[in-house]
Structures are given as structure tokens and as C-alpha cells.
Amino acid sequence: MAIKMRVLYASGKKKMVEFSNAIKAQYDLAFNAVDAIPPAYPCDKERIVILAVSAKGDLPDSLSLFCKELTKARAQNVALMIDGDTTVADKLKALLTEAGTNVIEEVLYVKGGFPIPFIGGTPKPEEKAEVFAWVDRVMANLQ
């Protein structure tokens, strides 16, 4: 894929990490395109950053700080894949908009599975297909 894309996750759930790695494989992204938040390599002129987040209610401090620094120079567009509720998505959208990046309107809500890393971590084929269809829609509507 010729687009500069990163998938970053803030989740202790294995399924969210598996979704991130499936996106990397499906779209043939660079070897360092998937990372935890905060990433080892900073975002720089990314066309799109997909944030895969598991949270309920309050956001972890590391995630909030990362989002506050995700300016348009670092990421032109940000898409959200949330294992949680609309409150989490709204808080993330507000932080990202304030930082100056374009936030994709369509948020994908997924079930991340159990919080124990080794239980329930394998996404079903239909779940992966839903994620890939969402990424395709997001990519079609990039600014």
C-alpha cells in the first residue's frame, strides 16, 4: 500500500492487538506501523493513524498526553477503533480536534474480549472482515 498509515493501540486486550496486526498485514504496512501508545517511533507526516483503544469512562494519562500532541504535522487524519462506549470516543475526538488533526467521523466499536491477555484473543473472520471494510471506508474518505 502506498499510503503512510500507522495503527497504534492502547489496550491490554489481545484481540485489539490482533486487530491492529491484521490491519498491518492486510494493507502491507511498514514493519514498525503497529505499536503501543506511546509508540517507540513518533508519528511524522502520517496520512492516517488508526487508534485502537480499550477504555471505559476515563482515559489513561499516557493516551490523553499522546492525543494532545497528535498535530496535523504528525497525522493528517485519525480514525478511532474503540472497545468501550461513546463517552471514550467523544473524549478522544475532543482531544484530537483540539490538537488540530482531522478526526474521521465514523468510529468503529468492537468487542475487545477479556482483559486477560491470553483469553479470547483471536478475532473471528467476520470480525476481521468488518474491520477491513471500515478501514476501506475510512481510506476512501481521507482529506
Secondary structure by P-SEA (a helix, b strand, c coil): cccbbbbbbccccaaaaaaaaaaaaaaccccccccccccccccccccbbbbbccccccccaaaaaaaaacccccccbbbbbccccaaaaaaaaaaaaaaccccccbbbbbbcccccccccccccaaaaaaaaaaaaaaaaccc
